[in-house]
Every structure is written in C-alpha cells, then in structure tokens.
C-alpha cells in the first residue's frame, strides 16, 4: 500500500499509484510554466496507466514576482481539479500576457474568460500548502518531489530527467 500525500487537493491519477510526483509551483513563475508543460507531456502516459499520481500544490510564496499567481490561485475552485488543470494549462500558455498586467485586469480576465470568482475556501487550502512548504523547507518554485526525493527545477531535473526518475521509481 502506498502512502497518501498531504494536501493533495489537486491530484491527478490513481491515489494508489506507486510513484507520487508532487510539485510546489506558482502560476506567475516562468520556470513553473516550463516545468508544468514538461510534466504535462512526460507524466500523462504514466498517469493514464495508473503508475503516477501527480499532485500540484500552488505555493502562494510571498515574493513580488509571484503575487499575481497568488491572486489567480484565490479564484480557483479546488472542488473541480480537472477544470483547474485545464485553466492552469491555458494560463501557463499565456503567462506573459497576463502576468505583466495589473490585478484589476487579471480579476476581469478570470471572471470574463473563465467565469471564476474569488473562492474563500481556497485561502484556507493555500495556508495549508504554505505551512507544508515551510515544514518541508521549500525555498523556491518549482520544487519537485518524486516519492519524497527532492529536486530543484531546472537545476537538478529537466523533462528528460523527470521521465527517467519516474522510470527508476517504478
């Protein structure tokens, strides 16, 4: 029996999968965009085969360049992880357009393009993820864990290495 992952609010794949890939990321971070796109490509077959559970933890790290990512996160309805994944994919694809905007424009975009509204429950979930990040000493985004083995992206792991590490863990 595999262990369950703390704060797996945005979980994709079989919860009993032998490999757990967790990522602390922020929607406004360009390195997170690169990682998200690589993981989307590399992990999808493993997720579909029940070999990987992929857990995304949006880290609302208090850093100026990440604040708009935090703003976006407060609009995500965690009760619908599949929809959040689709929205994240689009937001990462268009990151440069909205992340250099202003908070009012971002709120309008989220409301008009995606029909989103501020989700008070998400703030509570964000605090749990932040507490976990502090406890695990996550210093930067994205930080990736594969079965609790920590990697810094892009320094220690890239798309090819991500696939290699999953293969090793299987």
For each residue, the residues with C-beta under 8 A, 3 or more apart:
1: 16
2: 16 17 18 20
3: 20
4: 8 15
5: 8 11 20 22 53 55
6: 132
7: 55 57 125 128 129 132
8: 4 5 11 15 53 55
9: 57 78 81 125 129
10: 55 56 57 58 78 81 84 85
11: 5 8 15 53 54 55 81
12: 47 53 54 55 56 81 85
13: 17 46 47 48 50 52 53 54
14: 17 47 50 51 53
15: 4 8 11 53
16: 1 2 50 53
17: 2 13 14 20 46 47 50 51 52 53
18: 2 51 169 170
19: 46 51 52 53 146 147 166 169 170
20: 2 3 5 17 52 53 55 145 146 147 148
21: 39 43 52 53 54 55 144 145 146 162 166
22: 5 55 57 144 145
23: 32 35 36 39 54 55 56 57 142 143 144 145
24: 57 59 129 133 138 141 142 143 144
25: 29 32 35 36 56 57 58 59 141 142
26: 29 32 58 59 60 61 66 69 70 73 141
27: 32 58 68 69 72 73 88 91 92 95 99
28: 32 65 66 67 68 69 70 72 95 99
29: 25 26 32 33 65 66 69 141 142
30: 33 34 95
31: 34 35 141 142 153 154
32: 23 25 26 27 28 29 35 36 69 92 141 142
33: 29 30 36 37 92 95
34: 30 31 37 38 153 154
35: 23 25 31 32 38 39 142 144 153 154
36: 23 25 32 33 39 40 88 89 92 142
37: 33 34 40 41 92
38: 34 35 41 42 158 159 162
39: 21 23 35 36 42 43 54 159 162
40: 36 37 43 44 89
41: 37 38 44 159
42: 38 39 46 159 162 163 166
43: 21 39 40 46 47 52 54 162 166
44: 40 41 47 48
45: 48 49
46: 13 17 19 42 43 49 51 52 166
47: 12 13 14 17 43 44 50 51 52 53 54
48: 13 44 45
49: 45 46
50: 13 14 16 17 47
51: 14 17 18 19 46 47 166 170
52: 13 17 19 20 21 43 46 47 166
53: 5 8 11 12 13 14 15 16 17 19 20 21 47
54: 11 12 13 21 23 39 43 47
55: 5 7 8 10 11 12 20 21 22 23
56: 10 12 23 25 85 88
57: 7 9 10 22 23 24 25 129 132 133
58: 10 25 26 27 69 73 76 126 129
59: 24 25 26 129 130 133 138 141
60: 26 66 69 70 73 126 129 130
61: 26 66 70 130 133 141
62: 66
63: 66 67
64: 67
65: 28 29
66: 26 28 29 60 61 62 63 69 70 141
67: 28 63 64 70 71
68: 27 28 71 72 98 99 101 103 106
69: 26 27 28 29 32 58 60 66 72 73 99
70: 26 28 60 61 66 67 73 74 126
71: 67 68 74 75 103 106 107
72: 27 28 68 69 75 76 91 106 110
73: 26 27 58 60 69 70 76 122 126
74: 70 71 118 119 122 123 126
75: 71 72 107 110 114 116 117 118 119 122
76: 58 72 73 84 87 116 119 122
77: 80 83 84 116 119 122
78: 9 10 81 84 119 121 122 125
79:
80: 77 83 84
81: 9 10 11 12 78 84 85
82: 85 86
83: 77 80 86 87
84: 10 76 77 78 80 81 87 88
85: 10 12 56 81 82 88 89
86: 82 83 89 90
87: 76 83 84 90 91 114 116
88: 27 36 56 84 85 91 92
89: 36 40 85 86 92 93
90: 86 87 93 94
91: 27 72 87 88 94 95 98
92: 27 32 33 36 37 88 89 95
93: 89 90
94: 90 91 97 98
95: 27 28 30 33 91 92 98 99
96: 99 100
97: 94 100 101
98: 68 91 94 95 101 105 106 109
99: 27 28 68 69 95 96
100: 96 97
101: 68 97 98 105 106 109
102: 105 106
103: 68 71 106 107
104: 107 108
105: 98 101 102 108 109
106: 68 71 72 98 101 102 103 109 110
107: 71 75 103 104 110 111
108: 104 105 111 112
109: 98 101 105 106 112 113 114
110: 72 75 106 107 113 114 116
111: 107 108 114 115 116 117
112: 108 109 115
113: 109 110
114: 75 87 109 110 111
115: 111 112
116: 75 76 77 87 110 111 119
117: 75 111
118: 74 75
119: 74 75 76 77 78 116 122 123
120: 123 124
121: 78 124 125
122: 73 74 75 76 77 78 119 125 126
123: 74 119 120 126 127
124: 120 121 127 128
125: 7 9 78 121 122 128 129
126: 58 60 70 73 74 122 123 129 130
127: 123 124 130 131
128: 7 124 125 131 132
129: 7 9 24 57 58 59 60 125 126 132 133
130: 59 60 61 126 127 133 134
131: 127 128 134 135
132: 6 7 57 128 129 135 136
133: 24 57 59 61 129 130 136 138
134: 130 131 137 138
135: 131 132
136: 132 133
137: 134
138: 24 59 133 134 141 143
139: 143
140: 143 152
141: 24 25 26 29 31 32 59 61 66 138
142: 23 24 25 29 31 32 35 36 153
143: 23 24 138 139 140 150 151 152 153
144: 21 22 23 24 35 150 151 152 153 157 162
145: 20 21 22 23 148 149 150 151
146: 19 20 21 149 151 162 165 166 169
147: 19 20 169
148: 20 145
149: 145 146 165
150: 143 144 145
151: 143 144 145 146 156 157 161 165
152: 140 143 144 155 156 157
153: 31 34 35 142 143 144 156 157 158
154: 31 34 35 157 158
155: 152
156: 151 152 153 161
157: 144 151 152 153 154 161 162 165
158: 38 153 154 161 162
159: 38 39 41 42 162 163
160: 163 164
161: 151 156 157 158 164 165
162: 21 38 39 42 43 144 146 157 158 159 165 166
163: 42 159 160 166 167
164: 160 161 167 168
165: 146 149 151 157 161 162 168 169
166: 19 21 42 43 46 51 52 146 162 163 169 170
167: 163 164 170
168: 164 165
169: 18 19 146 147 165 166
170: 18 19 51 166 167
